[in-house]
Amino acid sequence: MAVTKQCYYETLEVSRTASGDELKKAYRKLAMKWHPDKNPGDAKAEQQFKNLSEAYDVLRDEQKRAAYDRFGHAAFEQGGAGGGGGGFGFGAGFADIFDEMFGDIMGRRGGAKQNARGQDVRFDMEITLEEAYFGKKASITVPSSITCDSCSGSGSKGGAAPSTCPTCRGAGRMRAQQGFFTVERPCPTCHGGGQVITDPCAKCGGAGRTRKEKTLEVTVPPGVEEGTRIRLAGEGEAGRNSAPPGDLYLFLAIAPHRMFQREGANLYMRMPIAMTTAALGGELEVPAIDGTKVKVQIPKGCQHGHRFRLKSKGMSVLRSTARGDMFLEAAIEVPVNLTDAQRKLLQEFERSCDQTACHPESSGFLGKVKEFLGAGEK
């Protein structure tokens, strides 16, 4: 019994009118939930993650989405979009539909469809901010198809060459007269390939390819950003009948950091400062993304929101020796849980303090408020 695939929009839990940003947010949220690394040994989670990646790979592309909205899953039935760390590129299903709709008018010719280059593969990889700074070497395991070693990719038993299609005599196309027009369509016997396999290989069933996971060593360069794409040429799906393989595209996602926020090459961090340190001045030690510690001088009377800039303490810049900056935003912390003695000391300080001298900003604000209210009463 055929398995009915879930609607891609339902898989991503979005409406059919969802924007590109909404699709991306939905995918990131659900991918984090169902990622195999967070659900080890859970086959259901692994399958759900693959479904999510397959759905996002189609809907994020305007052409693929348009094809899906019109034809549904039928647009990709012949080896189209895959997913989950191995998402395939634009499928042959839509190519066939497009060819049937416009091929005759545009005068397209078949003849090499069965020998098409292997499809590209997508693999999603999450790294930490530190790994994005330093770069990283990692091993990844990718589910893919490889050239059958029994038939050397020919699809025929013993590696024999395919035979010329007896229906189209190798042309891959068939012509038929329809009124005043001559219509040309792919050969129904060889499906446009021009060749047929009379004695299929027992191991691959004539496909010339077999499914297998392969482990690859990848290098993530320093300075990569969210969404960076790394291309590994020739590491995608094997081509049919000894055709060249596709490419592997590694898409990077950077995990949220507990201390730093990143904007381009710059890093931002909120730095809480005790009220007494802000008033009297002092020194604080903060961490940097490169693992070092940096001493920051707090000036006397430091105000909430004051920004400190540490040059060249930000992120690496891709393919450059430059470094971004790190910005620290002062967050003045008001004392809490005071004892009676501490409260009396603060009250004594308040009585002895010249408000205009000690708190010029708040005093100025109160003066403006009184002036504004007084003008309103006239």
Buried (B, 14 or more C-beta within 10 A) or exposed (E): EEEEBEEBBEBBEBEEEBEEEEBBBBBBEBBBEBBBEEBEEEEEBBBBBBBBBBBBBBBBBEEBBEBBEEBEBBBBBBBBBBBBBBBBBBBBBBBBBBBEEEBBEEEEEBBBBBBBBBBBBBBBBBBEBBBBBBBBEEEBEBBBBBBBEBBBBBBBBEBBEBBBBEBBEBBBBBEEEEEEEEEBBBBEBBBBBBBBBEEBBEEBEBBBBBEEEEEBEBEBBBBBBEEBEBEBEEBBBBBBBBBBBBBBBBBBBBEEBEEBEBEEBBBBBEBEBBBEBBBEEBEBEBBBBBEEEBEBEBEEEBEEEBEBEBEEBBBBBBEEEEBBBBBBBBEBBEEEEEEEEEEEEEEEEEEEEEEEEBBEEEBEEEEEEEEEEEEEEE
